[in-house]
Amino acid sequence: MRRTLPLLLLALPLGSCVVAAAAVVGAAVIGAVKYTENGLERDFTQDLATCFAAAKTAMKECGYAVPDEAQPIPSDGKLSVGDATVTLTRQPGATDSLDDDTTRVVVRVGTFDTDETKRKARLLMDALSRALGA
């Protein structure tokens, strides 16, 4: 009995560490799930390069310091500044022609799904739409 008591006392802090680690992992999972729910998504008929330029203009209009040298690759592009992220992806059309391709734009602000992050994401998407003339 005297030998098991010290082992039991040593196990108590270890158990609390496991509980704390589980709580951290749980919080990270909840944050990741919420992050996927606080974005706006829209397809535009303009090509990826045009939408990327409009996204840079929109982010600057909303107060984000976007570097001028940021450029997309042929299939996608991403702009992350502060708490805002704009992801653009070329969506192939029904034919091999580039003329019927569209660009999917996903705007996310912040990490959690709140009214404020939704409002900021909407302002950013609206600015992007205006920059495209849509």
C-alpha positions in Angstrom: 0.0 0.0 0.0 2.8 2.4 0.8 4.3 1.9 -2.6 1.1 2.4 -4.5 0.3 5.7 -2.8 3.3 7.6 -4.3 2.6 6.1 -7.7 -1.1 7.2 -7.4 0.0 10.7 -6.4 2.4 10.9 -9.4 -0.4 9.7 -11.7 -2.8 12.6 -10.7 -0.8 15.4 -12.5 -0.3 13.1 -15.5 -4.1 12.6 -15.6 -4.7 16.3 -15.5 -2.2 16.8 -18.3 -4.1 14.3 -20.5 -7.4 16.1 -19.7 -5.8 19.5 -20.6 -4.4 18.1 -23.8 -7.7 16.7 -24.8 -9.4 20.1 -24.1 -6.8 21.8 -26.4 -7.4 19.3 -29.2 -11.1 19.7 -28.7 -10.9 23.4 -29.0 -8.8 23.2 -32.1 -11.3 20.9 -33.8 -14.2 23.2 -32.9 -12.2 26.2 -34.2 -11.5 24.4 -37.5 -15.2 23.5 -38.0 -16.3 27.0 -37.3 -13.7 28.4 -39.7 -15.2 26.5 -42.5 -18.6 28.0 -41.7 -17.8 31.7 -41.6 -16.9 32.2 -45.3 -18.8 33.5 -48.3 -18.5 31.8 -51.7 -19.4 33.0 -55.1 -18.6 32.1 -58.7 -17.7 34.9 -61.2 -17.6 34.6 -65.0 -14.3 36.5 -65.2 -11.0 34.7 -65.4 -8.7 34.0 -62.4 -6.2 36.8 -63.1 -9.0 39.4 -63.3 -10.7 38.1 -60.2 -7.3 38.0 -58.3 -6.6 41.7 -59.3 -10.2 42.6 -58.1 -9.5 40.7 -54.8 -6.4 42.8 -54.2 -8.3 46.0 -54.9 -11.1 44.9 -52.6 -8.8 44.0 -49.8 -7.0 47.4 -50.1 -10.4 49.1 -50.1 -11.3 47.3 -46.8 -8.1 48.3 -45.2 -5.9 45.3 -45.7 -2.3 45.9 -46.7 -2.0 43.5 -49.7 1.4 43.4 -51.3 1.3 44.6 -55.0 3.6 41.7 -56.1 1.1 39.0 -55.1 0.1 36.9 -58.1 -1.9 33.7 -58.7 -0.8 30.5 -60.3 -2.8 29.3 -63.4 -5.2 27.2 -61.3 -5.7 29.2 -58.1 -4.6 32.0 -55.9 -4.8 33.0 -52.3 -4.4 36.3 -50.4 -4.1 36.3 -46.7 -3.7 39.5 -44.8 -4.4 39.8 -41.1 -7.7 38.0 -40.3 -8.9 37.9 -43.9 -8.3 35.3 -46.5 -9.5 35.3 -50.1 -9.1 32.0 -52.0 -9.7 31.9 -55.7 -10.0 28.7 -57.8 -10.4 28.3 -61.5 -13.4 26.2 -62.3 -13.2 24.5 -65.7 -16.3 24.9 -67.9 -18.1 22.2 -69.9 -15.7 22.6 -72.9 -11.9 22.8 -73.3 -12.2 26.5 -74.1 -11.1 28.9 -71.4 -14.0 31.1 -72.4 -16.5 29.1 -70.3 -14.3 28.8 -67.2 -15.4 30.5 -64.0 -13.6 31.6 -60.9 -14.8 30.5 -57.5 -14.0 33.1 -54.8 -14.2 32.2 -51.1 -13.8 35.0 -48.5 -13.2 34.2 -44.9 -12.6 36.7 -42.1 -11.5 35.6 -38.6 -11.5 32.1 -37.1 -15.0 31.8 -35.6 -18.4 32.2 -37.0 -19.7 35.4 -35.5 -22.0 38.2 -36.8 -18.9 40.5 -37.0 -16.8 38.1 -39.1 -19.8 37.5 -41.4 -20.3 41.3 -41.7 -16.6 41.8 -42.6 -16.6 38.9 -45.1 -19.7 40.4 -46.7 -18.1 43.8 -47.0 -15.0 42.2 -48.6 -17.1 40.2 -51.1 -19.2 43.2 -52.0 -16.0 45.3 -52.6 -14.7 42.5 -54.8 -18.0 42.3 -56.8 -17.8 46.1 -57.3 -14.2 45.9 -58.5 -15.4 43.3 -61.1 -18.3 45.4 -62.1 -20.8 42.8 -60.9 
